[in-house]
Amino acid sequence: QWVGICGVRLQPLVDALKAELLAQPVLHADETPVAMLKPGHGKTHRAYLWSYCTTVWDEINAVVFDFAESRAGHNARRFLGIDEDGNGGWRGTLICDDYAGYKQVMNAGVTEAGCLAHARRKFHELWANHQSTLAEGALKLLGTLYDIEREARDLQRDERLRLRQAKARPAADLLHDWLIASRQKVPDGGATAKAIDYSLKRWVALTRYIDDADLAADNNRIENLIRPIALGRKNW
């Protein structure tokens, strides 16, 4: 079906942009809710814009928004061209949060890269709301990793990889040891334990960027690209 605005047929452009996007080895992904009004229902229900974009280091600067009526994981699998049996489609590295909907594509062979900002956010909430000294310690250690990323951002690929391995790897190891030691001091079930467990359970995905210069440390790029949708949603 053609999508037309002012007589311009856009679907071939969308398809071409999507094809270019899926030719990249690394993508960011996120999803955000939008209200959908079904004719005859008289009320809205929650639909989603699934969003995919290239990394800051790619030659092409592209984002594609894929509308879906739900947040079910099959939507990500469909966009990436992976069939129900897990065959075919895109086979790169997807930078995303820990939402279960992405597990379908991970189970099909897509490599997962975590979002360091999501891990940091959990500790920041503890510090901001409860002045947690433990959370403050985590923020300082995570801040070191972000300081290194600011230094690495404008470097060439090989230089970025060397810097990460020389500085970020030992900083991440220190954070990992600190998380394990701190976890033993807090009871199960609390917000602090949950913040630590999030990082420990996703440690491989969260630190995958250190050994791959094509990966970003977090998913902030796509979150910034969908920010106008969230802002518009408040106005709508």
KAHU-V102308 format. One record per pair of residues at least 4 apart in sequence whose ideal C-beta (glycine too) atoms are under 8 Angstrom apart, sorted by sequence separation. I is the first residue (numbers start at 1). J is the second residue. If there is no record, write none. Layout:
BEGIN
i->I j->J
i->I j->J
END
This chain:
BEGIN
i->4 j->8
i->10 j->14
i->11 j->15
i->12 j->16
i->13 j->17
i->14 j->18
i->15 j->19
i->16 j->20
i->17 j->21
i->18 j->22
i->19 j->23
i->20 j->24
i->37 j->41
i->41 j->45
i->54 j->58
i->58 j->62
i->68 j->72
i->71 j->75
i->73 j->77
i->74 j->78
i->75 j->79
i->76 j->80
i->78 j->82
i->82 j->86
i->83 j->87
i->102 j->106
i->103 j->107
i->104 j->108
i->106 j->110
i->114 j->118
i->115 j->119
i->116 j->120
i->117 j->121
i->118 j->122
i->119 j->123
i->120 j->124
i->121 j->125
i->122 j->126
i->123 j->127
i->124 j->128
i->125 j->129
i->126 j->130
i->127 j->131
i->132 j->136
i->133 j->137
i->134 j->138
i->135 j->139
i->136 j->140
i->137 j->141
i->138 j->142
i->139 j->143
i->140 j->144
i->141 j->145
i->142 j->146
i->143 j->147
i->144 j->148
i->145 j->149
i->146 j->150
i->147 j->151
i->148 j->152
i->149 j->153
i->151 j->155
i->155 j->159
i->156 j->160
i->157 j->161
i->158 j->162
i->159 j->163
i->160 j->164
i->161 j->165
i->162 j->166
i->163 j->167
i->164 j->168
i->165 j->169
i->166 j->170
i->167 j->171
i->168 j->172
i->169 j->173
i->170 j->174
i->171 j->175
i->172 j->176
i->173 j->177
i->174 j->178
i->175 j->179
i->176 j->180
i->177 j->181
i->178 j->182
i->179 j->183
i->180 j->184
i->181 j->185
i->182 j->186
i->186 j->190
i->189 j->193
i->190 j->194
i->191 j->195
i->192 j->196
i->193 j->197
i->194 j->198
i->195 j->199
i->196 j->200
i->197 j->201
i->198 j->202
i->199 j->203
i->202 j->206
i->203 j->207
i->204 j->208
i->208 j->212
i->216 j->220
i->219 j->223
i->220 j->224
i->221 j->225
i->222 j->226
i->223 j->227
i->226 j->230
i->227 j->231
i->228 j->232
i->229 j->233
i->230 j->234
i->231 j->235
i->232 j->236
i->4 j->9
i->5 j->10
i->70 j->75
i->77 j->82
i->82 j->87
i->83 j->88
i->97 j->102
i->105 j->110
i->106 j->111
i->114 j->119
i->127 j->132
i->130 j->135
i->131 j->136
i->155 j->160
i->163 j->168
i->164 j->169
i->188 j->193
i->189 j->194
i->216 j->221
i->3 j->9
i->4 j->10
i->21 j->27
i->37 j->43
i->54 j->60
i->82 j->88
i->83 j->89
i->96 j->102
i->106 j->112
i->126 j->132
i->186 j->192
i->187 j->193
i->209 j->215
i->2 j->9
i->3 j->10
i->37 j->44
i->38 j->45
i->54 j->61
i->68 j->75
i->77 j->84
i->81 j->88
i->82 j->89
i->152 j->159
i->153 j->160
i->186 j->193
i->199 j->206
i->208 j->215
i->209 j->216
i->2 j->10
i->3 j->11
i->36 j->44
i->54 j->62
i->81 j->89
i->82 j->90
i->94 j->102
i->126 j->134
i->127 j->135
i->152 j->160
i->155 j->163
i->209 j->217
i->2 j->11
i->35 j->44
i->36 j->45
i->53 j->62
i->54 j->63
i->66 j->75
i->80 j->89
i->81 j->90
i->123 j->132
i->126 j->135
i->127 j->136
i->1 j->11
i->35 j->45
i->36 j->46
i->53 j->63
i->74 j->84
i->80 j->90
i->102 j->112
i->183 j->193
i->186 j->196
i->3 j->14
i->35 j->46
i->36 j->47
i->52 j->63
i->53 j->64
i->94 j->105
i->124 j->135
i->152 j->163
i->34 j->46
i->35 j->47
i->51 j->63
i->52 j->64
i->77 j->89
i->94 j->106
i->123 j->135
i->127 j->139
i->151 j->163
i->152 j->164
i->33 j->46
i->34 j->47
i->51 j->64
i->66 j->79
i->183 j->196
i->33 j->47
i->34 j->48
i->51 j->65
i->52 j->66
i->182 j->196
i->183 j->197
i->33 j->48
i->34 j->49
i->50 j->65
i->51 j->66
i->123 j->138
i->124 j->139
i->148 j->163
i->32 j->48
i->49 j->65
i->50 j->66
i->94 j->110
i->96 j->112
i->98 j->114
i->123 j->139
i->148 j->164
i->151 j->167
i->152 j->168
i->31 j->48
i->32 j->49
i->49 j->66
i->50 j->67
i->93 j->110
i->94 j->111
i->96 j->113
i->97 j->114
i->179 j->196
i->183 j->200
i->31 j->49
i->49 j->67
i->50 j->68
i->91 j->109
i->92 j->110
i->93 j->111
i->94 j->112
i->95 j->113
i->96 j->114
i->97 j->115
i->120 j->138
i->31 j->50
i->32 j->51
i->48 j->67
i->49 j->68
i->89 j->108
i->91 j->110
i->92 j->111
i->93 j->112
i->94 j->113
i->95 j->114
i->96 j->115
i->120 j->139
i->123 j->142
i->148 j->167
i->149 j->168
i->30 j->50
i->31 j->51
i->47 j->67
i->48 j->68
i->90 j->110
i->93 j->113
i->95 j->115
i->98 j->118
i->148 j->168
i->179 j->199
i->180 j->200
i->29 j->50
i->30 j->51
i->47 j->68
i->48 j->69
i->86 j->107
i->87 j->108
i->97 j->118
i->179 j->200
i->29 j->51
i->47 j->69
i->48 j->70
i->82 j->104
i->86 j->108
i->120 j->142
i->29 j->52
i->47 j->70
i->48 j->71
i->82 j->105
i->86 j->109
i->119 j->142
i->145 j->168
i->148 j->171
i->28 j->52
i->176 j->200
i->27 j->52
i->28 j->53
i->50 j->75
i->76 j->101
i->80 j->105
i->27 j->53
i->28 j->54
i->50 j->76
i->75 j->101
i->76 j->102
i->82 j->108
i->116 j->142
i->120 j->146
i->145 j->171
i->27 j->54
i->28 j->55
i->48 j->75
i->52 j->79
i->73 j->100
i->77 j->104
i->144 j->171
i->145 j->172
i->176 j->203
i->26 j->54
i->27 j->55
i->71 j->99
i->73 j->101
i->76 j->104
i->77 j->105
i->82 j->110
i->26 j->55
i->50 j->79
i->72 j->101
i->73 j->102
i->76 j->105
i->116 j->145
i->24 j->54
i->71 j->101
i->73 j->103
i->74 j->104
i->80 j->110
i->116 j->146
i->141 j->171
i->145 j->175
i->21 j->52
i->24 j->55
i->73 j->104
i->77 j->108
i->144 j->175
i->21 j->53
i->26 j->58
i->73 j->105
i->21 j->54
i->34 j->67
i->36 j->69
i->141 j->174
i->142 j->175
i->24 j->58
i->141 j->175
i->172 j->207
i->24 j->60
i->138 j->175
i->141 j->178
i->33 j->71
i->172 j->210
i->21 j->60
i->20 j->60
i->31 j->71
i->55 j->95
i->138 j->178
i->21 j->62
i->137 j->178
i->138 j->179
i->169 j->210
i->20 j->62
i->168 j->210
i->21 j->64
i->138 j->182
i->17 j->62
i->137 j->182
i->164 j->209
i->165 j->210
i->18 j->64
i->164 j->210
i->165 j->211
i->17 j->64
i->29 j->76
i->164 j->211
i->134 j->182
i->164 j->213
i->14 j->64
i->161 j->211
i->134 j->185
i->161 j->212
i->134 j->186
i->161 j->213
i->160 j->213
i->158 j->213
i->157 j->213
i->135 j->192
i->138 j->195
i->157 j->214
i->22 j->80
i->134 j->192
i->138 j->196
i->22 j->81
i->132 j->192
i->135 j->195
i->18 j->79
i->130 j->191
i->27 j->90
i->27 j->92
i->29 j->94
i->126 j->191
i->26 j->92
i->27 j->93
i->28 j->94
i->29 j->95
i->30 j->96
i->125 j->191
i->126 j->192
i->25 j->92
i->26 j->93
i->27 j->94
i->28 j->95
i->29 j->96
i->30 j->97
i->22 j->90
i->24 j->92
i->25 j->93
i->26 j->94
i->27 j->95
i->28 j->96
i->31 j->99
i->149 j->217
i->26 j->95
i->126 j->195
i->31 j->101
i->146 j->217
i->122 j->194
i->123 j->195
i->145 j->217
i->29 j->102
i->122 j->195
i->119 j->195
i->122 j->198
i->122 j->199
i->119 j->198
i->118 j->198
i->119 j->199
i->119 j->202
i->26 j->113
i->119 j->206
i->114 j->202
i->116 j->206
i->114 j->205
i->115 j->206
i->113 j->205
i->114 j->206
i->112 j->205
i->114 j->207
i->116 j->209
i->114 j->208
i->113 j->208
i->112 j->208
i->113 j->209
i->56 j->153
i->111 j->208
i->113 j->212
i->57 j->157
i->98 j->198
i->117 j->217
i->118 j->218
i->116 j->217
i->117 j->218
i->118 j->219
i->113 j->215
i->116 j->218
i->117 j->219
i->113 j->216
i->115 j->218
i->117 j->220
i->98 j->202
i->115 j->219
i->115 j->220
i->117 j->223
i->93 j->208
i->93 j->212
i->95 j->215
i->93 j->214
i->95 j->216
i->93 j->215
i->97 j->219
i->95 j->218
i->96 j->219
i->95 j->219
i->95 j->222
i->57 j->214
i->55 j->214
i->63 j->222
i->55 j->215
i->56 j->216
i->55 j->216
i->65 j->226
i->63 j->225
i->65 j->229
i->56 j->221
i->55 j->221
i->53 j->221
i->53 j->222
i->52 j->222
i->51 j->222
i->53 j->225
i->51 j->225
i->51 j->226
i->49 j->226
i->49 j->229
i->26 j->214
i->28 j->216
i->25 j->214
i->26 j->215
i->30 j->219
i->29 j->219
i->28 j->219
i->30 j->222
i->28 j->221
i->29 j->222
i->30 j->223
i->28 j->222
i->32 j->226
i->34 j->229
i->30 j->226
i->32 j->229
i->32 j->230
i->35 j->233
i->34 j->233
i->33 j->233
i->32 j->233
i->35 j->236
END
